[in-house]
Amino acid sequence: MGIFTQETMEIRHNPQLSVEQAIQIFSKKYEISKQRRGGFKVIKSDWNAVNVTLVQQQDKTLFKFAWLPPTFLALFIFYCLLVVGIIAYYVNGQNLESEIAEFIRNEPAFK
């Protein structure tokens, strides 16, 4: 499971299982927030949640789920840190990569 990946898990085919029933089952153990698009969010903490979608196909019942910051503040902070990390790589990381490539090209011990 990765941070930007959506997992899919097939369960026993149950065409009668509704999103509301799934929410009731999950709410026995987790805090739940219903989503607008038919799914729901399982909230573990202010910084950790998973978006869950029930998918009913003709011959399969699936859950699709992916990590998601549970609040706008957590999402904002996460993306700010992500952007800072990407900027830091492009500002510093690429420069260091270029510097190392130049060092390897010019180092007499490597010729």
Secondary structure, DSSP 8 states (H G I E B T S, - for coil): --TT--EEEEES--TT--HHHHHHHHTTTSEEEE-TTS-EEEEEETTEEEEEEEEE-SS-EEEEEEE--SSHHHHHHHHHHHHHHHHHIIIIIHHHHHHHHHHHHH-GGG-
